[in-house]
Amino acid sequence: MATQASPKKCGNPICDKTPESTALKQCSRCKTTSYCSQECQALSWPTHKMFCRRQNYIIKFHLMPDKITNPPVFRTISCPANALFYHLHMALQVAFGWATTHSFDFAIANPDFKPPTNRMEYMMWNRPGAATDPSRQQEYFFRVTDPTKQTPYSGIDRVHEDLRRHPRCVERLADKYRLYQLFDNPKYQGQQMIYTYDFGDNWEHHATFLGRTPATSDFSCLDGSGHGVAEDVGSAQGWTSLKAAYRAARPSNEQSMRRTWFERLCANPDPLGLAGDRVLVWDRDAVNATLVFDTMFARFERMADEADARVKMYEEENRRR
């Protein structure tokens, strides 16, 4: 990081004022250098701008905290403020071990939203044309959406996505919108943000902002807990059933099939399974090695090729039927 002015001295090197004679105010972008006046800040800017970078956000993403326990599954990520939301999506796919086969969004939740409690309420909430009805209960205030046109399961995801829309909900595309544009917006500070991946299984990652840290170019994983969850396992209930299959001393036929599926066939398999303490295993060093931007992009290109191959396979199977 660039040189940092002493908190006891104005960041303008030719200024001789002291905190005793005037109050110092931080640079609103980097928050590492302070100035006694706007005049001093303006005079220092030609030099300071070469080093002035917005600090990273430290954010804990907790996967379904009310439903996935023993162990909980979370990752704490240091996030470059200037990164696109699509980059954050990529980083979370790496950190949680997802396979990038589904759509996603980042959303600011409406704390007053009450989900339908019975079949009739759900049918009214999800009736044809409900997404364009301004009187319909609004679940989200703001959404950053997936710009990808097609994934192996995008058709299924798009069916569910209509429930997430609302005429009063502001939307931005993840490949056009940067983290600081949302996170530094006073309108949304202090409100719950949720990263949702796969609108069928509805994997909700609840975000908690823990602080700021010096700027970096890459994302990094600072902390975490729990083995990555199996893609398409059937939401939290399916993950619980899969863990139970590995705890069974004499697994049933169905449990044996679940284990085989997870070890060989699911989109993000683990050949070693979840027996014993394996449910606790995750590798922070491996995550951070992959979070280096060039490596992260290479991973996504490879997974995109694999996803395209799956789509072609599904299309060929459908033609044969």
C-alpha positions as CSV (number, residue, x, y, z in Angstrom):
1,M,0.0,0.0,0.0
2,A,1.1,3.6,-0.5
3,T,2.6,5.7,2.2
4,Q,0.1,6.8,4.8
5,A,0.1,10.2,6.4
6,S,0.5,10.3,10.2
7,P,-2.9,10.8,11.9
8,K,-1.2,13.7,13.7
9,K,-0.3,15.6,10.6
10,C,-2.1,16.9,7.5
11,G,-1.6,14.8,4.4
12,N,-0.4,17.9,2.5
13,P,3.4,17.7,3.0
14,I,3.9,21.4,2.9
15,C,1.2,22.1,5.5
16,D,2.4,23.0,9.0
17,K,-0.9,22.9,10.8
18,T,-1.3,20.4,13.7
19,P,-4.4,18.7,15.0
20,E,-4.3,21.0,18.0
21,S,-4.9,24.0,15.7
22,T,-7.4,22.3,13.3
23,A,-9.4,19.1,13.0
24,L,-8.3,16.6,10.4
25,K,-10.7,14.8,8.1
26,Q,-10.0,11.5,6.3
27,C,-9.9,11.1,2.6
28,S,-13.4,9.7,1.9
29,R,-12.1,7.2,-0.7
30,C,-9.0,5.5,0.9
31,K,-9.7,6.5,4.5
32,T,-5.9,6.3,5.2
33,T,-4.8,10.0,4.7
34,S,-6.2,13.0,6.5
35,Y,-6.3,16.7,5.7
36,C,-6.9,19.9,7.6
37,S,-8.9,21.5,4.8
38,Q,-10.3,21.0,1.3
39,E,-7.6,23.3,0.0
40,C,-4.8,21.1,1.4
41,Q,-6.6,18.0,-0.1
42,A,-6.8,19.6,-3.5
43,L,-3.2,20.7,-3.4
44,S,-2.1,17.1,-2.4
45,W,-4.4,15.3,-4.9
46,P,-2.0,15.2,-8.0
47,T,0.3,13.0,-5.8
48,H,-2.2,11.3,-3.6
49,K,-4.4,10.1,-6.5
50,M,-1.6,7.7,-7.6
51,F,-2.0,5.8,-4.3
52,C,-5.6,6.5,-3.3
53,R,-7.6,3.3,-3.5
54,R,-10.9,2.5,-1.8
55,Q,-10.4,0.0,1.0
56,N,-11.6,-3.6,0.7
57,Y,-14.8,-4.7,2.4
58,I,-14.6,-7.6,4.9
59,I,-17.8,-9.5,4.4
60,K,-19.0,-12.8,6.0
61,F,-21.2,-14.8,3.8
62,H,-23.2,-17.4,5.8
63,L,-25.1,-20.1,3.9
64,M,-28.6,-20.5,5.1
65,P,-27.7,-19.8,8.7
66,D,-31.1,-20.9,10.1
67,K,-31.1,-24.2,8.3
68,I,-27.5,-25.4,7.7
69,T,-25.8,-26.2,11.0
70,N,-23.5,-28.8,12.5
71,P,-21.4,-27.5,11.0
72,P,-22.4,-24.1,9.8
73,V,-21.1,-23.2,6.3
74,F,-19.7,-19.7,5.9
75,R,-16.8,-17.9,4.3
76,T,-15.4,-14.4,5.3
77,I,-14.1,-12.6,2.2
78,S,-11.9,-9.5,1.7
79,C,-13.5,-7.8,-1.3
80,P,-11.9,-5.1,-3.5
81,A,-14.2,-2.2,-3.5
82,N,-13.8,-1.5,-7.2
83,A,-14.6,-5.1,-8.3
84,L,-17.7,-5.8,-10.3
85,F,-20.5,-7.8,-8.6
86,Y,-19.9,-10.5,-11.3
87,H,-16.3,-10.8,-9.9
88,L,-17.8,-11.2,-6.4
89,H,-20.1,-13.9,-7.7
90,M,-17.0,-15.7,-9.2
91,A,-15.2,-15.3,-5.8
92,L,-18.1,-16.8,-3.9
93,Q,-18.4,-19.7,-6.3
94,V,-14.7,-20.5,-5.6
95,A,-14.9,-20.0,-1.9
96,F,-18.0,-22.2,-1.4
97,G,-17.0,-24.7,-4.1
98,W,-20.1,-24.2,-6.3
99,A,-20.0,-25.4,-9.9
100,T,-21.4,-22.3,-11.7
101,T,-24.3,-24.2,-13.3
102,H,-27.1,-21.9,-12.1
103,S,-28.1,-18.2,-12.1
104,F,-27.7,-15.8,-9.2
105,D,-28.4,-12.4,-7.8
106,F,-27.4,-10.1,-5.0
107,A,-30.4,-8.5,-3.3
108,I,-31.2,-6.0,-0.6
109,A,-34.0,-7.7,1.4
110,N,-37.2,-6.0,2.5
111,P,-37.3,-6.6,6.3
112,D,-41.1,-6.3,6.3
113,F,-41.6,-9.0,3.7
114,K,-43.8,-11.9,4.9
115,P,-43.6,-15.0,2.7
116,P,-46.9,-16.8,1.8
117,T,-47.9,-19.2,4.6
118,N,-50.3,-21.4,2.8
119,R,-51.1,-22.7,-0.7
120,M,-53.7,-20.1,-1.5
121,E,-51.5,-17.2,-0.5
122,Y,-48.7,-18.6,-2.6
123,M,-50.9,-19.1,-5.7
124,M,-52.1,-15.4,-5.4
125,W,-48.5,-14.2,-4.9
126,N,-47.3,-16.3,-7.9
127,R,-50.3,-15.8,-10.2
128,P,-49.7,-14.9,-13.9
129,G,-48.6,-11.3,-14.2
130,A,-47.9,-10.9,-10.5
131,A,-44.4,-9.8,-11.1
132,T,-45.6,-6.6,-12.8
133,D,-48.3,-5.8,-10.2
134,P,-47.1,-2.9,-8.0
135,S,-49.5,-3.8,-5.2
136,R,-47.9,-7.2,-4.8
137,Q,-45.8,-7.6,-1.7
138,Q,-42.2,-6.6,-2.4
139,E,-39.5,-9.0,-1.3
140,Y,-36.4,-7.0,-2.4
141,F,-35.6,-3.3,-2.7
142,F,-32.6,-3.7,-5.0
143,R,-31.2,-6.6,-7.1
144,V,-27.9,-7.0,-8.9
145,T,-28.7,-9.7,-11.5
146,D,-26.9,-12.3,-13.6
147,P,-26.0,-11.1,-17.1
148,T,-25.4,-14.6,-18.4
149,K,-28.0,-15.6,-21.0
150,Q,-27.7,-19.4,-20.6
151,T,-26.4,-21.9,-18.0
152,P,-27.1,-25.6,-17.9
153,Y,-30.1,-24.9,-15.7
154,S,-30.9,-21.3,-16.6
155,G,-34.4,-22.3,-18.0
156,I,-35.4,-23.6,-14.5
157,D,-33.8,-20.6,-12.8
158,R,-35.7,-18.1,-15.0
159,V,-39.0,-19.7,-14.1
160,H,-38.3,-19.1,-10.4
161,E,-36.7,-15.7,-11.0
162,D,-40.1,-14.0,-11.7
163,L,-40.9,-14.3,-8.0
164,R,-37.9,-12.2,-7.2
165,R,-39.0,-9.2,-9.4
166,H,-41.1,-6.3,-8.6
167,P,-42.0,-3.0,-10.4
168,R,-40.5,-1.0,-7.6
169,C,-37.3,-3.1,-7.3
170,V,-34.3,-1.4,-8.8
171,E,-32.1,-3.8,-10.9
172,R,-28.5,-3.5,-12.2
173,L,-26.5,-6.1,-14.1
174,A,-23.6,-7.7,-12.3
175,D,-21.1,-7.1,-15.1
176,K,-21.8,-3.4,-15.1
177,Y,-22.1,-2.6,-11.4
178,R,-19.2,-2.2,-8.8
179,L,-19.2,-3.1,-5.2
180,Y,-18.7,0.4,-3.9
181,Q,-21.6,1.7,-5.9
182,L,-24.0,-0.3,-3.6
183,F,-22.0,-0.7,-0.4
184,D,-21.1,3.0,-0.1
185,N,-24.7,4.1,-0.9
186,P,-26.2,5.5,2.4
187,K,-29.7,4.4,1.3
188,Y,-28.8,0.7,1.6
189,Q,-26.2,0.7,4.5
190,G,-27.3,-1.4,7.4
191,Q,-29.7,-3.4,5.4
192,Q,-29.5,-7.2,4.8
193,M,-27.9,-8.2,1.6
194,I,-28.3,-11.8,0.3
195,Y,-26.4,-13.6,-2.4
196,T,-28.7,-16.2,-3.8
197,Y,-27.4,-19.0,-6.1
198,D,-29.7,-21.4,-7.9
199,F,-33.3,-20.1,-7.7
200,G,-34.6,-23.7,-7.4
201,D,-32.6,-24.9,-4.4
202,N,-32.4,-21.2,-3.4
203,W,-29.0,-21.2,-1.7
204,E,-29.1,-18.0,0.3
205,H,-25.8,-16.6,1.5
206,H,-26.5,-13.9,4.1
207,A,-23.9,-11.1,4.1
208,T,-22.6,-9.4,7.2
209,F,-20.2,-6.4,6.9
210,L,-17.4,-6.8,9.4
211,G,-15.2,-3.8,8.5
212,R,-12.6,-2.5,6.0
213,T,-9.1,-3.4,5.3
214,P,-6.3,-2.0,3.0
215,A,-7.0,-2.3,-0.7
216,T,-5.9,-5.3,-2.8
217,S,-6.4,-6.3,-6.4
218,D,-7.6,-9.8,-5.6
219,F,-10.3,-11.3,-3.3
220,S,-9.1,-13.3,-0.4
221,C,-10.7,-15.7,2.1
222,L,-10.0,-14.8,5.7
223,D,-12.0,-17.4,7.6
224,G,-14.6,-20.1,7.1
225,S,-16.3,-23.2,8.3
226,G,-17.8,-26.3,6.8
227,H,-17.4,-28.5,3.7
228,G,-18.8,-27.0,0.5
229,V,-22.4,-28.0,-0.1
230,A,-23.4,-30.4,-2.9
231,E,-24.9,-28.7,-6.0
232,D,-28.5,-29.7,-6.8
233,V,-28.8,-31.8,-3.6
234,G,-32.2,-30.5,-2.8
235,S,-31.6,-27.3,-0.7
236,A,-30.9,-27.5,3.0
237,Q,-33.1,-30.6,3.6
238,G,-31.2,-32.5,0.9
239,W,-27.8,-31.5,2.4
240,T,-29.0,-32.7,5.8
241,S,-30.1,-36.0,4.3
242,L,-26.7,-36.4,2.5
243,K,-24.8,-35.9,5.7
244,A,-27.1,-38.4,7.5
245,A,-26.3,-40.9,4.7
246,Y,-22.6,-40.7,5.7
247,R,-23.3,-41.0,9.4
248,A,-25.3,-44.2,8.9
249,A,-23.5,-47.3,10.1
250,R,-25.6,-49.4,7.7
251,P,-26.7,-47.1,4.9
252,S,-30.0,-48.0,3.1
253,N,-30.0,-48.4,-0.6
254,E,-31.2,-44.8,-1.0
255,Q,-28.4,-43.5,1.2
256,S,-25.8,-45.6,-0.7
257,M,-27.1,-44.0,-3.9
258,R,-26.8,-40.6,-2.4
259,R,-23.2,-41.2,-1.4
260,T,-22.4,-42.5,-4.9
261,W,-24.0,-39.5,-6.5
262,F,-22.1,-37.1,-4.4
263,E,-18.7,-38.8,-4.9
264,R,-19.1,-39.3,-8.7
265,L,-22.0,-37.6,-10.4
266,C,-22.9,-34.3,-8.9
267,A,-21.6,-31.1,-10.5
268,N,-19.2,-30.4,-7.6
269,P,-18.3,-34.0,-6.5
270,D,-16.0,-35.0,-3.7
271,P,-14.6,-38.5,-4.3
272,L,-13.6,-38.7,-0.6
273,G,-17.2,-38.1,0.6
274,L,-18.3,-36.8,4.0
275,A,-17.6,-39.6,6.3
276,G,-16.2,-38.9,9.8
277,D,-14.8,-35.4,10.0
278,R,-14.9,-34.8,6.3
279,V,-18.0,-32.6,6.7
280,L,-15.7,-30.1,8.4
281,V,-13.1,-30.1,5.6
282,W,-12.4,-27.0,3.5
283,D,-9.0,-25.7,2.3
284,R,-8.5,-21.9,2.7
285,D,-5.1,-22.0,1.1
286,A,-6.5,-23.7,-2.0
287,V,-9.4,-21.2,-2.1
288,N,-7.0,-18.3,-1.9
289,A,-4.7,-19.7,-4.6
290,T,-7.8,-19.9,-6.9
291,L,-9.0,-16.4,-6.0
292,V,-6.0,-14.8,-7.7
293,F,-7.8,-13.0,-10.6
294,D,-6.0,-14.8,-13.5
295,T,-6.5,-18.2,-11.9
296,M,-10.1,-17.4,-11.0
297,F,-10.9,-16.4,-14.6
298,A,-9.2,-19.5,-16.0
299,R,-11.3,-21.6,-13.7
300,F,-14.5,-19.9,-15.0
301,E,-13.4,-20.4,-18.6
302,R,-12.9,-24.1,-17.9
303,M,-16.2,-24.5,-16.1
304,A,-18.0,-22.6,-18.9
305,D,-16.6,-25.1,-21.3
306,E,-17.8,-27.9,-19.1
307,A,-21.2,-26.2,-18.8
308,D,-21.5,-25.9,-22.6
309,A,-20.7,-29.6,-22.9
310,R,-23.5,-30.4,-20.5
311,V,-26.0,-28.3,-22.4
312,K,-25.1,-30.0,-25.7
313,M,-25.3,-33.4,-24.0
314,Y,-28.8,-32.5,-22.6
315,E,-29.9,-31.3,-26.1
316,E,-28.7,-34.4,-27.7
317,E,-30.4,-36.6,-25.2
318,N,-33.7,-34.7,-25.8
319,R,-33.4,-35.2,-29.5
320,R,-33.0,-38.9,-29.1
321,R,-36.2,-39.2,-27.0
